[in-house]
Amino acid sequence: MRLRALVAALALGCGVPGHVVTPASARALMVHSIEWNPRKEHVGAATGALDLGGDLVLFGERETTILSDGVATTTRGDLRPAGIIPAPDGSGTWLTALDARGVLYRLRARRTFEPVSDRYGLDGKRIAAVTGFGGRWVAFAIGDTGVAIADGAQVVHFDLAGVRALAGGGARAWAARDHDVVELDPVARTMRTYESVSPRVAISSAGRAFVASGAAIYTQSDAGDLALRYVADRDVDALVASSERVWFTSGGDLGVIDGDAVEIARHALAPASRLVASLSGDVWAIDASGAVTRWSRGAAPSTTAPASWDDAVAPVFARACAQCHTRGGASGVDLSNAPAWRTKHDLIRQRVLVDRDMPPNAPLSDADRATLARFLDAR
Ligand code: HEC
């Protein structure tokens, strides 16, 4: 698979094929920033971030700050972000970090980090990168020697030196190296290599791969090939997957690839910002000075007149509740109309805004939670 030849051909001015999107032909992306530090807690310059549910961890050069529901706890140390991964016993999802020696830690009880390399059978190993994927798999890049993929029951090893970063989605992990990106299939135990210069990889929740190299972004076709999808006017600085969508940034533009659509918000970010995906579908941007912003797709929710159930709740319901709460649905509780929300007002408030155990399968985005809060508070 030769990505390099195609990029070179584009650079030589051979023109961009019709199906390839450019900044000029991309649709406009509507984004708004979300307040993530309402109590104005002190946080230092960040080099990395991870969030899970109501917890946000900001990693700095010498300290780590944990914000749980807006309240900050800061500890000294040299942790850097690892990933959001399934716990080895399947008991939940862990927010994980790595120290300088390659020991893996997980956030415990919302305020401390606990070492957990041994829980994955990796005691004493130098873990370089981690990714969780497909609900039960975790891939670890170990030292400079290989990638181990665990599913809680067994571990599959791949001999692969020089892995810089890991990404995963569907039932595959992808390892980015200096001059190629390697797709690892832990079930068939096979590897497939795609040549690419300093690739960045992101995998959507459906398992489709996106690879950035230079100013180009390739997406994986159903046949497994990588096809050119977008050519920016600057190099792509970051590419991350957040649920079904992939966010990227290039020269300060913030972009989203969602299904077949490529959308761009021009000059939304400071140039050379890093991106960090949130499971909620939002994205974190960290600029060169360590300032953190959180971005959500869509127009900023209006703060004026209380909206009707149809306007405010119906879209969120369709996204986040309908799967289980339609009439005759799996939960046995019909919440598909305004009268049901009046009757169960307090219970909905409790489960969605206080306990936050609804929806049980995927966290609500902050924007959706804010929409429901405004609707529920207005009554
Ligand atoms: C993946 C399935 C699923 C999704 C998605 C889901 N729920 Fe539920 N929900 C359940 C199940 C199952 C129950 C019953 C068991 C329980 O109470 O935990 C339930 C119970 C509830 C209850 C308690 C109802 C009662 O009468 O006891 C409320 C309130 C609720 N859900 C609200 C919501 C809202 C609002 C959303 C969307 C923002 C949502 N749920 C999304 C599965 C789901």
Residues whose N, C-alpha, C, O or C-beta is under 5 A from the ligand:
A	BS01	HEC	A320 C321 Q323 C324 S331 V333 L347 I348 R351 V352 M358 P359 P360 N361
